[in-house]
């Protein structure tokens, strides 16, 4: 922990970019005003699998304003250099736009129309006539052949299950979900000679940078990616999707800057999604509820051309103590585009199965669901045999039960009724394995006493601008107003993806390091400067507050950064900071935890589920920015409500068409669906591998919500629903 | 979007002339513009009728209620006469769409709105309504939200309006003005079942303009209300809905007006339910018995079988809600 006073960190501050956002001055990808930009609209495949036999672009090309129609018959061959980074799944072969006649999924880009106006490009796209030789597509997880499993085993799960006093064998189905950020994915691409600049909606500036360099075989310094603002992502911006390449290609072919915005419909096949799962869980325990064995059979969607994997296995290995575990995780290749991580990836999915099954077991044994979880709390991480850095799940249960009024829950389902409504409560444990990756930052203190901090991260909405400014301000000893934090430019020092709850720990640590270095430079300058009131003071005894250096405990003795730099004729002080990533090999098991509590009302005859209250209690380490944390928690819980009750990407398996590729038919929660939501954070910090003491909050808040709701539905109705989303027909 | 021309008319004569020449009327535009953007619709000429003097809600001489075609959904819902005489209309409107849409959309446009069938709205899918003869992708496709009543082998799409269900229940009349003058059509005859011509959705002649919807004078006191069942609590179309109005005198139901939404290719009047109610004394048993007749003739599809049961429960609930209210 820094010796600096913590004035900004921990304060419930409003967003530093709030004014820009609410006044419309924050520029999102499609909003940058690039001189001479023309518009591109993608033509999507209308078959689920097969070959393009002809493309007639004649009518489109004749339409006034249309400049070019590009497709596989006239597109240049693109290098598509290997790029195992940029979140391209290992193995497989990424989708190569307009490079051949193959159609791999419904909606695949088959052509792009470039025109001087958006309207002309849109109409031009509708005039392109594409003929296909269609094959039967395969998009049904239940019907297709899975690939080879990834396995995990400890102990002898088969024997453990066979010998268990109590056994459960349950299969859970989870629908495919789409991220549906408010801002559509968009790219503005401009070539200046052989240099490519893109303004792109991405959660990973450097990932998009590296991918474009690979696709077009450009040197690293010939590509620049800019994205100062991201209007929501939830994971959809963690890869460089085909449309970004299409925009860059169209710009090169037309020699004009090109703006390409995916339509809402195109967002359903132009970017990834949380894959559908079939999760079979067999669970064994003794009569007192001590788990003895678990066998997880996990099948998930992937595309035919890439094998997407996510951290679906972790929760089953370390949430509860048990000697015998076996897991088989199989990807099922389908004629769909490749999935991508979505909020709480893997853990949110697995927790629905595991936490629902725990509730079933508790009911079967007549043990309170919280007590059952307590009885299975491990002493160490049994998947790695490492001690936990911090794991305060028990406290989450205790605080949550008290604050939610858990004692008022009847263990007997269907025992509370208010008119037509049956009322029930449920809970679930939440676990997430936050990412940490190497990151760099640059800090510069100017002679006027203000500072600029730069790093190539993103802010998809959690408030990175604000929280990093807080961290930087305290490390520099400046006020929030005098620090400017910049992100979203590949020219800035590099960071990993803005996802996986990794940004605060990783980027934040690099920011602190850079700012600490600058502050120490200033302190050194002062204590060695005969004209400074701090001359001769031990550097370790100097702190900076409000831009003024002074002796710790003696604020009168000191001077401002401005005076110090002016007297020493220094225009600025500057330093680069870095974060090397977590210790390797790991010394501790580092996870974020929480407990989700839900109360629902279910209309006993109409089958409608209405959420009445939700509470999340989190062991997420230090909370840098409480107000932002609340936004994160509420957002994650709302996302969980969506996944539990509403969200379902529906595919017509006859031809692989997504039938609800719009926000009228793909249901996300609206205000009326979201009741009182409350979040509580356990005080404390976790210093395993990051000095800030944070564990990351953005993902864990969605984990467990669906199970808590499904368990509450059971408590209300006595009906166990093992398929998400829970719809009226399941409860009639 | 296909190129189109746009004209704004200032009186009904001009409107009807433009309509006779093939112009499409547009008022709030909340459905038509969407469909044009999706290229489901490509009218060559839009005739903007929003300046026409059709914005009045008034009680008729006979004691009914006449709602001008251009009165917005929002204005209709809050109108004091609508609220007091026919709360079922206000409720149906307020449970529709979003506040923004209700401010723009008009009553005439509401009953003209086209189906939410996703295959209709996806121009790359087969749809007899959009492209006669191309087939019906919904029949064997994803059809959870589709109709179970009034369907044909050519179309199973529901009519999406809520207020039209109330109008159907209350036996409204649609007032029309066309090249041949004025006429009015019973609501039951105005919206057409698909049969073998699902592209024909209304009993409108070329150039005809809706000028008003009139609710007839019904016996008073009339208790009424609307129930909408849907996955999401707001901003979604109905899985099932029920419009119920009852005239009870001396402890006996003298008149009953009942229709259902979300289940039919048109708003579905339920005469069998009405007959079961008339002459009876309100009771939970009566509600259940009458509602048991709501799904007569239903032809469920693969994904919407639950609607048969849900429809009966929806009607039963709303009969009880209205019947038990003061």
Interface residues (C-beta under 8 A of the other chain):
Chain A: X46 X119 X122 X123 X126 X420 X605 X606 X607 X608 X610 X645 X646 X650 X652 X654 X657 X659 X660 X662 X664 X665 X667 X669 X670 X671 X672 X673 X725 X727 X728 X729 X732
Chain B: X1 X2 X3 X39 X116 X118 X119 X121 X122 X123 X124 X125 X137 X140 X141 X142 X229 X231 X232 X233 X234 X235 X236 X237 X239 X306 X309 X310 X313 X314 X316 X317
